[in-house]
Structure formats: structure tokens, C-alpha cells
Amino acid sequence: MATVTRKDCSGCQDDFYNHTRCGANESSGKPQCWSLASATMVKAHDIPTNMPPPYKGMPLVSRPNCYKAKGYCRVKPDALRADGYWRF
């Protein structure tokens, strides 16, 4: 399992906490997102929330499991069928 670094958090809504001293997020002496220590890297599809299916051909992207980006949802590969529609 790959170790998550602050560099992997680039683009995440919570990356702000890796760069801003808030007082409560400095247990290591440096600002750090609360999720960073327990985060793991996972592969998922980053699908725009305003994009209708099918999602066929959407690339798998490796990001921390806690990654959040405005306007996107992270979808596990096994949630989609081969034709790009949702698996029920």
C-alpha cells in the first residue's frame, strides 16, 4: 500500500489544511489535514457530477481515499458495468 503524501492531496478541497495553521491540525509541528495520516491510495473514476451516463472510457485515477473535488464524484470501478452504466 502506497504512503499518501501532501503532494497527493493537490486539488482536494481539504488540501487547505496541509498549508494553513489552524492550531488544531499541527500534531506533527506542521499543518496537516486530519485525514492524511490514515489515508490510502485507491484507484477510481473521477466523474463530473453533471455528466450523464454512459461513463465508458473514463480513466482510473489513483488518489487518496479521502480525496474530494468540487463537481466530481469518485466512483469505484466495480460500480460500473463494461458498457459504462451503473451496476445495480
C-alpha positions as CSV (number, residue, x, y, z in Angstrom):
1,M,0.0,0.0,0.0
2,A,1.5,3.3,-1.1
3,T,2.0,6.1,1.5
4,V,0.0,9.2,0.9
5,T,1.9,12.5,0.9
6,R,0.8,16.1,0.9
7,K,1.7,16.1,-2.9
8,D,-1.1,13.5,-3.5
9,C,-3.6,15.9,-1.9
10,S,-3.2,18.6,-4.6
11,G,-6.7,19.6,-5.9
12,C,-8.6,18.2,-2.9
13,Q,-11.0,20.5,-1.1
14,D,-9.3,19.7,2.2
15,D,-5.7,20.3,0.9
16,F,-6.2,23.8,2.5
17,Y,-5.4,22.1,5.9
18,N,-2.0,21.0,4.7
19,H,-0.9,24.6,4.2
20,T,-2.8,26.7,6.8
21,R,-2.0,26.8,10.5
22,C,-5.3,26.3,12.3
23,G,-3.9,25.3,15.7
24,A,-5.7,22.0,16.0
25,N,-4.1,20.4,12.9
26,E,-0.5,20.7,14.0
27,S,0.3,17.5,16.0
28,S,3.4,16.9,13.9
29,G,4.6,20.5,14.2
30,K,3.5,21.3,10.7
31,P,0.0,22.0,9.3
32,Q,-1.6,18.7,8.2
33,C,-5.0,17.6,7.0
34,W,-6.7,15.3,9.6
35,S,-7.2,12.6,7.0
36,L,-3.6,12.4,5.8
37,A,-2.3,10.0,8.5
38,S,-4.9,7.3,7.8
39,A,-5.3,7.9,4.0
40,T,-4.6,5.2,1.5
41,M,-4.2,5.4,-2.3
42,V,-7.1,4.0,-4.3
43,K,-7.9,3.8,-8.0
44,A,-11.3,5.2,-9.0
45,H,-13.0,7.1,-11.8
46,D,-13.4,10.9,-11.3
47,I,-16.8,11.5,-12.9
48,P,-18.2,15.1,-13.3
49,T,-21.4,15.4,-11.4
50,N,-23.2,17.0,-14.4
51,M,-22.1,14.2,-16.9
52,P,-24.9,11.8,-17.8
53,P,-24.0,8.1,-18.4
54,P,-22.5,6.1,-20.0
55,Y,-19.1,6.6,-18.3
56,K,-17.3,4.2,-20.6
57,G,-13.7,5.2,-21.2
58,M,-13.3,7.3,-18.0
59,P,-9.8,6.7,-16.8
60,L,-8.9,5.2,-13.5
61,V,-7.1,7.7,-11.3
62,S,-5.0,6.9,-8.2
63,R,-5.8,9.4,-5.4
64,P,-6.2,9.2,-1.6
65,N,-9.4,7.5,-0.4
66,C,-10.4,10.8,1.3
67,Y,-10.0,12.9,-1.8
68,K,-12.8,15.4,-2.6
69,A,-13.0,17.7,-5.5
70,K,-15.9,20.1,-6.2
71,G,-18.0,19.0,-9.2
72,Y,-16.7,15.4,-9.2
73,C,-17.6,12.1,-7.6
74,R,-15.2,9.2,-7.1
75,V,-16.6,6.0,-8.4
76,K,-15.1,2.6,-7.7
77,P,-14.5,0.5,-10.9
78,D,-16.8,-2.3,-9.7
79,A,-19.7,0.1,-9.5
80,L,-19.9,0.4,-13.3
81,R,-20.7,-2.2,-15.9
82,A,-18.5,-2.7,-19.0
83,D,-20.8,-0.5,-21.1
84,G,-20.3,2.4,-18.7
85,Y,-23.7,2.3,-16.9
86,W,-24.3,1.8,-13.2
87,R,-24.2,-1.7,-11.8
88,F,-27.3,-2.5,-9.7
